[in-house]
Amino acid sequence: MTTKELLYVEDALGHAQFCMTKCNETISQIKDTELKLCVQQIADKNKQIFQNFYQLL
């Protein structure tokens, strides 16, 4: 893996982790069940993306 590719993976990991954190913060504040489920699905997808990128390392 080139240095540039590694930097891309590190950047992607950071973005996915940030999104997971913000989703989890938001989930704790949402009252609407449907909206909460939607944000949870987004958080789960970002967790999956994070894990996939992490496995590249």
Protein Blocks (a to p, Z undefined) as FASTA:
>chain_A
ZZklmmmmmmmmmmmmmmmmmmmmmmmmpmblklmmmmmmmmmmmmmmmmmmmmmZZ
